[in-house]
Structure formats: C-alpha cells, structure tokens
C-alpha cells in the first residue's frame, strides 16, 4: 500500500506570496492532519480534516487554511507569506476512527520564504 | 490542555549500549501515547503506541516503552543501540476523550547520536 504522498518536496517563495501544498493520504484513510515543524517551535498542529470537514484546528492565524476533497486528498494554503512561515510542513493520515488510530506521516514539504 | 516534555535535547550513546529516552506527559484522563522517530529529511515513523492494557509495549526495531501513570511518564528503551538508530525521537500524546479527533501534541524531541 502506498504511503502518504506530499507534493512538492521543496518550495521557495517570496514574502507576500501565497502557496498551496498537497497531500494524498494512504488509500482508505479518511482523516488528514497537517503539522508545521520548525527548529524553534518544534512540531505544531495546524488542522485536521475528516470527510471533507475540519475537525480540529490549531492556534495559527487565518492565513493558514486547508481543505479536503471527496477522495480524501487534502491541500493547505498559506497566504501572504512571512519569513517565519519557513518550515517543514508534514501531512499525516489515519483511518479517522479516533486518536487511537496512529498517524502515518509523509516526508513533508520544505517551504523556504525569502 | 495536554502537553509533553522531553527533558533531554541531545543524547549520545555508544553502539551496543542500552538506551532510555525520557518522556513526561500532562493529560487529564488516560492518554494515548506514541513514540515517533524522524531521520533527516524524512517524515515521522511510528515506533510504538500505548492505548490501554499492558503498560509495557513493544514496538518496531527492538524498541519498547513503559507507561507509568504514577509518574506521568512513557520512557522509550532499547537494550542495545545500533548505529542506524541515530535520529530524532518524538514522544506524543493524543486525546482519548470522544470527539478529540486525531490531534497529537508532540514533545520537542531528543536527538540521538550513536558513537561507533
């Protein structure tokens, strides 16, 4: 079974631009979560989608948004990029049955904002 | 609110030596606990998980962890470390209450270096 696929692997953007990251979950997984990983803040939860609905949201500004499609694929968007948005963005999928369903992570998208 | 503390930022061990990585959590009910490992440039791989039952859980790659409710701890252990175990290790807690979704709170990680 294919793992979680994130595209692109690397992105370089300029301050003020917007960016869209994509995540394809493991087949059959209905929950997709997004995390931001930085050296200073570590791994921080952005949001979780389940059956196209946002189920949980972390403490990030409204510039960070996401959505999930009917095939469970998910995208996250960051508008008006800031230097501090430079990070590794990780997507994770799970069956969605609850927190006792382990997350399976992709290899991430490395975003650099200049 | 749930939280996780990993007191050791860096740990260095010799190959073949035993390993223990510390993790303390804060959560109002019985938590769901996880250990993940991350190699450079990669995502996180699940090593093991605890939901309920036996407090000593076995994982992949020869790792085990013990849940101690009285100490709010979930330490990761391995009896004999291999050079390939060098990586960053993250402890995480998930909400066990209904409706908590799949949000995990991660510790800050422990970077493991293995000396040959």
HADDOCK unambig.tbl for C-alpha pairs under 7 A between the chains (distance, minus, plus):
assign (segid A and resid 42 and name CA) (segid B and resid 108 and name CA) 5.56 0.50 0.50
assign (segid A and resid 43 and name CA) (segid B and resid 106 and name CA) 6.20 0.50 0.50
assign (segid A and resid 45 and name CA) (segid B and resid 103 and name CA) 6.94 0.50 0.50
assign (segid A and resid 55 and name CA) (segid B and resid 101 and name CA) 6.70 0.50 0.50
assign (segid A and resid 56 and name CA) (segid B and resid 101 and name CA) 6.80 0.50 0.50
assign (segid A and resid 90 and name CA) (segid B and resid 43 and name CA) 6.95 0.50 0.50
assign (segid A and resid 98 and name CA) (segid B and resid 101 and name CA) 5.52 0.50 0.50
assign (segid A and resid 98 and name CA) (segid B and resid 102 and name CA) 5.89 0.50 0.50
assign (segid A and resid 99 and name CA) (segid B and resid 94 and name CA) 5.81 0.50 0.50
assign (segid A and resid 99 and name CA) (segid B and resid 95 and name CA) 6.15 0.50 0.50
assign (segid A and resid 99 and name CA) (segid B and resid 96 and name CA) 6.31 0.50 0.50
assign (segid A and resid 99 and name CA) (segid B and resid 100 and name CA) 6.98 0.50 0.50
assign (segid A and resid 99 and name CA) (segid B and resid 101 and name CA) 5.72 0.50 0.50
assign (segid A and resid 99 and name CA) (segid B and resid 102 and name CA) 4.40 0.50 0.50
assign (segid A and resid 100 and name CA) (segid B and resid 32 and name CA) 6.49 0.50 0.50
assign (segid A and resid 100 and name CA) (segid B and resid 51 and name CA) 6.58 0.50 0.50
assign (segid A and resid 105 and name CA) (segid B and resid 43 and name CA) 5.63 0.50 0.50
assign (segid A and resid 105 and name CA) (segid B and resid 44 and name CA) 5.60 0.50 0.50
assign (segid A and resid 105 and name CA) (segid B and resid 45 and name CA) 6.87 0.50 0.50
assign (segid A and resid 106 and name CA) (segid B and resid 43 and name CA) 5.33 0.50 0.50
assign (segid A and resid 107 and name CA) (segid B and resid 42 and name CA) 4.71 0.50 0.50
assign (segid A and resid 107 and name CA) (segid B and resid 43 and name CA) 3.97 0.50 0.50
assign (segid A and resid 108 and name CA) (segid B and resid 43 and name CA) 6.02 0.50 0.50
